[in-house]
Amino acid sequence: MGRSKQDESAIRLSALEENLLALLIGKELYGLAIIEALQEVIGRSLSVGSLYPALHKMEKRGLIRSWWGEETPEERGHARRRYYTATGLGEQALKATERKRQQLAQWQPAWGRA
């Protein structure tokens, strides 16, 4: 089931979703790497308990996709990491949100125009 251009621009993103999409476009990151990047880039600390529900919700909406990586070395107990990346729809939704923000920044009230 495809989405129209209008549907894509109508996707509402939370601030966290915007940050996650911006981080995941063109990258494949696992949970801890996402948390560390958010902390480093925007100075925002995010708990695992907040990250994974947001990622799950975004995946259900088709904004990101995920997959299990290979088993890790024995010192990590052979645990596998779940990787995340933005989808085309996620990238389009972020671009539409950025366009709306630019329009808002350029808006002038009718009473302030000369």
C-alpha positions, 0 to 999 in steps of 0.5 A: 500500500503506497502513500501519496505525496500528501500523506507523506507531508502529513506525517507528524514527527515528535522532536525525538523522532526528528532527531532519530531520523536525522541521525539514522539517514544514511547510517546503520546504528544500534541502540547504544550507539544511538544513545551515545550519538544523541548525547554527543551531538545534541547533549540530550541524555536518553534512556534505553526505556525511552529509546526502544519504544520510540524506535518500535513506534517509528518502525511500525509507521514505516519511518525506519527499519531494523534487523539483527546483526551477527553474534558478537565476540564471546566477551559480550556473551555472543549477544546480537545487536539490533541495527536501525536505519531510516527508510525512504518514507522516514527521509521524506517525512523529515524533509517535509517537517524541515520545509514546514519549519522553514515556512514558519520561520519566514512567515510574517503576520499580515499586520506587520507587512508594509 
